[in-house]
Each structure stands twice: as structure tokens, then as C-alpha cells.
Amino acid sequence: MKRSNKTAGTSFYNTILKATPQELIDALGKPDYFDNTGMSKTNMEYSLETSNGIHFTIYDWKEYRPLHMDERIEFHIGGFNGTQTEEAKWEVISLWVNKLK
């Protein structure tokens, strides 16, 4: 999985990932956007590409409060269709599990 600059126009297709901000940072590295003030619609966001070339985003949505780093919340996965967002979710989960080993 690598960073992407081709995520403009992605949308939410009801694919979510329950994780803590720290778990995502441990699995994916530093977010592309991180302003944990609660003043924007998102506090943190990643723009990524799967090993199969699917471009997608992961972001918290409308929490409107600072996130606790060990608090499990629902992160949205944005993409160009629902099939791609589900595939991206499972690649993130696989990466996350492998980092725990």
C-alpha cells in the first residue's frame, strides 16, 4: 500500500473501519492530514492506493471534537465505487493484522 494523489472525487459508499487513530497510525504511518482540533469535518485523513491500484481515502467524519488516540471510532473509506472501498478496507485490515504479529 502506498500514498496516492489520485483520490479527488472519491465518495463514501457505506464502508467503514472501526479503529483507533493510533491503530491507523501504527498500520499506515502518519496521516496526510492531521488537525485534531475538532474544528473541521475531519481530524485525520489518508489518501492511499492498494496493491491492485485502487485509490481511496480513510477519514473520520463529523466528530467535531478532538479524537482521543486510543478511542475506537468509525472511519469512513471513500472510493470510486463500493466494491473498491470494500477491497481497500480488507487490504488495510490485512496490513494492520500483519503489523501486530
ROTOR-325535 format. One line per 8 residues: number of its first residue (from 1); their letters; for each residue y, x, z of N, C-alpha, C, O, CB. Coordinates in pm, 1 decimal. Atoms other than C-alpha are relative to their C-alpha. Glycine has a CB too. Example, Ala and Ser with C-alpha at 12.3 -4.5 7.8 and 13.67 -1.06 7.14 Angstrom:
// ROTOR-325535
1 = AS = -119.0/89.0/0.0/-450.0/1230.0/780.0/120.0/90.0/0.0/118.1/193.6/66.5/2.7/-99.2/124.6; -119.0/-82.0/-6.0/-106.0/1367.0/714.0/109.0/-77.0/73.0/219.8/-26.1/89.9/46.2/41.4/-141.5
This chain:
// ROTOR-325535
1 = MKRSNKTA = -116.6/85.0/0.0/0.0/0.0/0.0/122.9/89.6/0.0/127.9/191.6/68.8/-0.2/-96.8/121.8; -121.7/-79.6/8.1/343.6/128.6/-87.0/122.5/-90.7/-2.4/111.1/-212.4/-16.5/-2.6/90.3/-124.5; -127.1/73.4/2.7/708.8/24.9/-78.3/27.0/-50.0/-141.5/-18.4/9.1/-239.5/117.2/89.8/49.4; -30.3/58.3/130.0/840.7/-193.1/-358.7/148.7/-28.8/-11.7/214.9/-61.4/86.8/-80.9/-128.1/-22.1; -136.7/43.0/28.5/1177.3/-252.6/-519.7/-1.7/-114.3/-101.3/97.7/-139.9/-169.2/85.0/118.3/-53.0; 16.0/109.2/97.2/1044.7/-544.7/-727.5/-33.1/-132.2/69.7/-115.0/-209.6/20.1/-110.4/34.7/-101.7; 30.8/122.3/-73.8/1043.9/-825.2/-469.3/108.4/-106.7/-13.9/97.2/-213.6/46.0/-20.3/32.4/145.9; -104.2/102.3/20.9/1360.9/-1006.8/-582.0/-63.7/-123.1/-63.4/-138.4/-112.8/-160.7/116.4/54.7/-90.1
9 = GTSFYNTI = 54.0/124.9/53.2/1273.5/-1369.9/-642.7/-129.2/-45.2/65.4/-185.9/-147.0/25.6/-22.5/14.2/-145.5; 120.4/45.1/-69.9/975.6/-1386.3/-407.1/32.9/-122.6/84.0/147.4/-142.6/124.5/-58.2/113.0/89.1; -15.7/122.8/-76.8/923.1/-1713.0/-221.0/-112.3/-12.5/101.1/-213.2/57.7/93.9/2.9/-122.6/-92.6; 99.3/28.5/-102.9/730.9/-1843.8/76.3/-95.3/-106.8/-51.7/-52.0/-213.4/-95.3/67.7/-45.6/132.3; 104.2/92.2/45.2/400.0/-2013.9/-15.9/-93.3/-37.3/114.1/-214.3/-50.1/95.2/-79.9/61.6/-114.8; 74.7/41.1/-119.2/289.2/-2109.5/335.9/-103.8/102.3/46.4/-202.5/65.5/110.2/-68.4/-130.4/-26.8; 87.2/-106.2/-49.4/119.3/-1775.4/400.8/71.5/69.1/115.3/182.0/121.1/99.2/-36.8/102.1/-113.8; -59.1/-63.9/-116.9/185.9/-1642.3/749.0/-96.3/102.6/58.2/-217.2/97.5/36.0/37.3/-104.8/106.1
17 = LKATPQEL = 76.5/-102.3/-70.3/69.8/-1345.9/951.4/50.1/1.6/143.9/168.3/26.0/168.2/14.5/142.0/-68.5; -38.3/-5.2/-140.7/70.3/-1364.5/1330.5/-19.1/142.9/49.8/-129.6/197.1/48.4/-83.7/-101.1/85.5; 2.6/-139.3/-45.3/158.9/-1023.4/1469.3/122.1/24.4/87.3/214.9/-56.3/91.5/-3.1/99.5/-120.8; -119.9/-42.4/-72.0/398.5/-845.1/1696.9/79.9/92.3/-92.5/22.5/153.6/-182.4/-36.8/72.4/135.6; -75.8/-97.0/78.3/684.6/-645.3/1546.8/-58.6/140.8/10.8/-63.8/213.7/-88.2/145.1/1.0/44.9; 54.8/-134.5/-18.5/527.3/-332.0/1695.6/-129.8/18.7/-77.3/-153.6/126.5/-131.9/-23.6/27.5/148.1; 124.5/-10.7/77.5/188.7/-405.2/1535.1/29.8/23.1/-147.6/-37.3/103.1/-212.7/-85.7/-127.1/17.2; -36.0/-22.1/140.3/354.4/-429.3/1194.2/54.4/141.0/-20.7/20.5/207.3/-118.7/103.6/-103.8/-45.9
25 = IDALGKPD = -53.8/-136.1/12.1/545.7/-107.2/1252.5/-111.9/102.9/8.0/-111.6/200.5/-67.0/104.8/27.2/109.8; 112.7/-92.5/-11.4/225.6/67.7/1361.6/-83.4/2.7/-128.1/-132.0/108.4/-168.5/-88.2/-38.6/118.9; 83.1/8.6/120.8/42.5/-53.6/1049.3/75.5/39.5/-126.5/18.4/103.6/-214.8/-53.9/-140.5/-15.6; -73.3/-13.8/126.0/319.7/-38.1/786.8/113.1/101.6/3.6/172.1/132.5/-99.9/55.5/-131.7/-39.1; -112.5/-92.0/-12.5/575.9/207.5/920.6/129.4/-75.0/25.7/129.4/-194.9/53.4/13.2/85.3/-125.4; -132.0/55.5/-26.4/946.2/148.9/963.2/32.8/-109.0/-102.4/10.2/-89.1/-221.8/107.2/111.3/-2.8; -37.1/106.1/94.5/1069.1/-181.3/810.5/113.1/45.3/-92.7/189.5/136.1/-60.2/42.2/-127.0/76.1; -109.8/-27.2/92.8/1300.6/-173.7/509.9/132.1/-51.8/56.8/238.3/5.3/32.2/-28.1/-64.3/-137.5
33 = YFDNTGMS = -117.0/57.9/-66.1/1541.1/-391.3/708.3/-36.9/-26.5/145.2/-140.1/-87.4/173.4/47.6/-131.8/-71.5; 23.6/26.2/-141.3/1563.8/-398.8/1085.7/134.3/-7.4/71.6/201.8/94.0/89.7/-91.0/109.6/63.0; -122.4/23.8/-76.0/1858.3/-550.3/1273.3/-34.5/-106.1/103.2/-4.9/-224.2/85.1/120.9/-45.0/-93.1; 58.9/90.9/-98.1/1703.3/-704.7/1580.6/105.3/-58.3/94.7/94.6/-46.4/216.7/-107.2/72.5/80.3; -106.5/61.0/-80.5/2016.8/-887.2/1696.7/-16.0/-150.7/11.0/42.0/-212.6/100.3/136.0/32.5/-59.4; 13.5/144.6/2.5/1909.5/-1242.5/1615.7/115.9/-69.4/-69.0/124.5/-192.2/-65.3/-13.2/-51.7/139.0; -118.9/57.4/62.2/2232.8/-1295.1/1422.4/-23.0/-42.5/-145.5/61.4/-111.0/-203.2/113.2/99.6/6.2; 30.5/34.2/139.1/2067.6/-1332.8/1078.6/-127.2/-82.7/-6.3/-195.3/-102.0/94.4/-14.2/127.3/-86.3
41 = KTNMEYSL = 123.4/77.4/18.0/1785.6/-1541.4/935.0/-123.9/85.5/21.4/-230.6/34.2/55.2/-3.8/-61.8/-139.3; 111.2/-91.1/-24.5/1564.9/-1233.8/961.2/46.6/116.6/86.8/162.1/158.8/80.9/-59.0/51.5/-133.4; -25.0/-119.5/-81.0/1544.0/-947.4/1208.8/-63.0/123.3/-62.4/-11.0/234.2/-50.0/-53.4/-19.3/141.5; 68.1/-112.7/64.2/1299.2/-732.2/1014.2/-68.9/-46.8/-126.8/-116.5/-159.9/-136.2/-102.1/64.7/95.9; 59.5/35.6/128.6/1166.7/-724.4/661.1/-58.1/124.4/-67.8/-2.3/234.0/-62.0/104.9/-67.4/-91.5; 65.4/-101.5/83.1/929.5/-520.9/446.2/-3.9/-49.0/-144.0/-22.2/-168.3/-168.2/-144.0/31.2/51.6; 21.9/24.5/142.1/920.5/-504.4/64.9/-111.8/94.2/-42.0/-95.2/216.1/-40.8/132.1/22.5/-86.0; 121.0/-79.9/20.4/572.7/-388.1/-34.8/-70.8/-33.6/-129.7/-41.1/-133.7/-194.9/-94.9/-19.6/115.2
49 = ETSNGIHF = 86.9/20.3/116.0/320.7/-356.1/-316.4/-142.9/30.1/42.2/-170.0/133.3/103.6/43.3/90.1/-120.9; 140.9/-20.9/-32.9/-54.8/-396.0/-274.6/-61.4/103.0/-93.7/1.4/146.3/-190.3/-78.1/-132.5/-7.7; 72.6/-94.2/85.4/-310.7/-161.0/-424.0/-28.0/-59.8/-137.3/-54.8/14.0/-232.2/-131.3/41.6/66.4; 20.3/68.2/129.0/-353.0/-422.1/-702.6/130.2/-29.7/-72.3/129.7/-99.6/-173.6/-75.5/-129.1/21.1; -128.3/17.3/66.8/17.6/-416.9/-791.3/72.4/-130.0/30.0/161.8/-169.3/-44.9/-19.9/9.9/-143.9; -68.1/123.2/-39.7/121.2/-737.7/-613.2/120.6/36.3/85.9/107.2/104.9/187.2/-96.6/-95.6/77.2; -123.2/-24.7/-72.8/481.7/-722.7/-495.2/23.2/-117.4/95.3/11.1/-233.6/56.7/120.9/18.9/-97.8; -16.0/105.2/-99.9/554.8/-912.3/-173.1/90.2/47.1/113.2/121.0/165.6/125.3/-136.5/-43.2/55.3
57 = TIYDWKEY = -82.0/-29.9/-116.3/768.3/-930.6/138.5/-67.5/-54.1/125.6/-145.1/-149.4/119.7/141.5/-59.7/-15.8; 41.1/50.1/-131.9/690.2/-972.8/508.6/126.8/-4.2/84.3/200.9/93.9/90.2/-113.2/91.5/67.3; -123.0/14.8/-76.2/965.1/-1105.2/734.3/-13.4/-109.9/104.6/-87.7/-206.3/86.1/116.8/-29.9/-93.2; -11.5/110.7/-94.6/1036.0/-1309.9/1043.2/101.6/-97.4/-60.0/184.5/-57.1/-141.5/43.9/49.9/145.3; -88.0/98.5/61.8/1220.4/-1630.9/960.0/62.1/-92.7/103.4/-6.9/-167.5/172.6/-76.5/-81.3/-102.9; -81.0/88.8/-82.6/1493.3/-1805.3/1154.2/-40.5/-1.4/147.5/-47.5/-107.4/209.7/-7.7/-138.9/-54.4; 22.4/-9.2/-144.5/1404.4/-1681.3/1500.2/134.1/-11.5/72.9/140.5/-65.1/183.5/-71.7/134.0/37.0; -136.8/5.2/-54.0/1780.8/-1648.2/1565.6/9.6/50.3/144.2/81.0/-6.5/226.9/52.3/-142.2/-7.0
65 = RPLHMDER = -2.7/-65.4/-130.7/1720.8/-1426.8/1868.0/-62.1/137.6/-19.3/-141.0/157.2/-111.7/-77.0/-84.1/110.4; 67.7/-129.9/8.3/1624.8/-1065.3/1924.8/-149.4/-16.8/28.5/-188.6/-94.2/115.9/63.2/101.4/99.6; 145.0/5.8/-18.5/1249.4/-1015.9/1898.4/-42.8/102.4/103.9/8.5/214.3/106.1/-73.9/24.5/-133.7; 63.1/-96.0/-90.5/1050.6/-855.1/2178.2/-107.9/71.4/-80.8/-183.5/7.1/-153.6/-60.3/-70.8/129.2; 88.5/-79.4/85.6/846.6/-575.8/2023.5/-147.6/-30.6/21.2/-228.4/-4.6/-68.0/24.0/146.2/23.9; 139.8/32.6/-26.2/521.3/-693.8/2187.0/-25.2/-150.3/1.6/-125.8/-196.2/55.7/-43.1/60.2/131.6; 11.6/145.9/7.7/574.6/-1065.4/2122.5/-63.8/-39.6/-132.9/-15.2/-1.9/-239.5/139.0/-67.4/15.8; 67.7/44.1/122.4/335.5/-1224.2/1874.1/76.0/-119.7/-57.3/94.8/-221.3/9.7/-150.1/-37.2/28.2
73 = IEFHIGGF = -70.4/107.6/69.6/524.8/-1436.9/1621.8/-60.6/-18.7/-138.3/-147.1/58.0/-180.4/152.0/30.4/-10.4; 44.6/24.8/136.9/465.7/-1582.8/1276.9/95.1/69.8/-97.1/214.1/38.4/-102.4/-7.1/-153.0/-29.6; -74.6/-63.9/107.8/582.2/-1355.1/996.1/-35.9/-69.0/-130.5/-152.9/-97.5/-156.3/-30.0/152.9/-7.2; 22.2/59.4/131.0/623.7/-1509.8/653.2/-36.9/109.5/-99.6/9.8/222.9/-89.2/125.2/-77.6/-47.4; 29.6/-88.8/111.7/473.5/-1347.0/346.2/53.1/-68.2/-125.0/12.3/-179.2/-159.3/-154.6/31.3/-11.4; -59.6/52.9/122.7/676.7/-1400.6/31.9/-59.7/68.9/-121.0/-91.4/187.8/-117.2/152.7/17.4/1.2; 55.0/-55.8/122.8/547.2/-1351.5/-318.7/36.5/-86.1/-118.7/128.6/-167.5/-111.8/-151.2/14.2/10.1; -28.1/74.5/122.3/539.4/-1494.0/-668.5/-93.4/-118.4/-19.0/-70.0/-202.2/-106.1/-9.7/91.3/-119.2
81 = NGTQTEEA = 84.3/120.2/-5.4/254.6/-1740.9/-600.6/-88.7/9.3/124.2/-101.6/115.5/185.2/-87.3/-15.3/-130.8; 79.3/6.6/-121.7/26.5/-1849.8/-319.3/-123.5/87.9/-0.8/-161.1/143.0/102.6/-40.7/-139.3/24.3; 118.5/-85.7/9.5/-278.3/-1662.5/-443.5/36.6/144.3/32.1/-36.2/213.6/103.2/-63.2/-9.2/-140.7; -43.5/-137.2/-24.9/-85.6/-1336.9/-439.0/38.7/22.1/145.9/10.1/128.0/201.8/117.2/34.8/-90.1; -38.4/-19.8/-139.8/56.4/-1393.6/-91.0/-122.1/5.0/90.8/-123.2/79.2/189.1/94.3/-111.2/45.5; 124.0/-6.2/-79.1/-292.1/-1460.2/47.1/-67.8/135.4/-17.6/-116.1/193.7/79.5/-96.7/-113.7/-41.0; 60.7/-131.4/24.2/-424.5/-1143.0/-118.0/77.8/109.0/73.3/18.7/200.3/130.9/-5.1/30.5/-151.5; -82.7/-98.1/-71.2/-131.3/-946.0/23.8/-26.5/-5.5/149.6/-36.4/98.1/215.3/149.0/-24.4/-28.0
89 = KWEVISLW = 27.3/15.5/-143.2/-196.4/-1087.6/370.2/-128.1/72.3/39.1/-130.9/143.9/139.2/-10.1/-148.7/37.0; 127.9/-60.2/-36.5/-558.0/-973.3/367.7/1.1/151.2/-16.0/-69.7/221.5/56.1/-111.0/-59.3/-83.6; -10.9/-145.5/10.0/-467.0/-626.0/248.6/76.2/56.6/119.6/41.4/163.6/169.5/69.8/40.1/-131.3; -73.3/-43.5/-119.1/-214.9/-595.6/533.5/-92.1/-2.7/121.6/-93.4/91.5/200.9/124.2/-89.7/24.2; 92.6/10.5/-113.3/-476.4/-716.1/783.2/-103.0/112.6/-5.0/-133.4/173.0/97.9/-70.9/-137.5/0.0; 97.2/-107.8/15.0/-729.9/-467.3/646.5/61.1/134.5/38.8/-2.4/213.9/108.1/-52.2/5.1/-144.1; -69.1/-123.3/-34.7/-478.3/-184.2/676.2/22.4/8.2/150.3/2.3/113.4/210.9/133.5/9.6/-74.3; -25.9/9.8/-143.0/-389.0/-295.7/1028.7/-125.9/30.6/80.1/-122.0/109.2/174.7/52.7/-139.1/35.5
97 = VNKLK = 127.9/-20.7/-69.3/-755.2/-306.6/1140.1/-43.7/144.9/-11.9/-89.8/203.8/85.9/-109.1/-93.1/-56.9; 40.3/-138.7/19.0/-825.6/35.1/991.5/84.2/97.3/81.7/34.4/201.7/123.9/8.3/36.2/-145.9; -85.5/-85.7/-82.3/-529.0/185.4/1178.3/-41.7/-6.1/147.0/-17.2/88.1/222.3/147.5/-41.2/-14.9; 43.9/14.7/-138.2/-678.1/53.0/1505.0/-125.8/81.5/30.2/-154.6/110.6/146.3/-25.2/-145.8/30.5; 126.4/-73.6/-19.0/-1004.5/244.8/1450.8/23.8/142.7/41.4/-71.6/217.9/61.4/-82.7/-2.2/-126.9
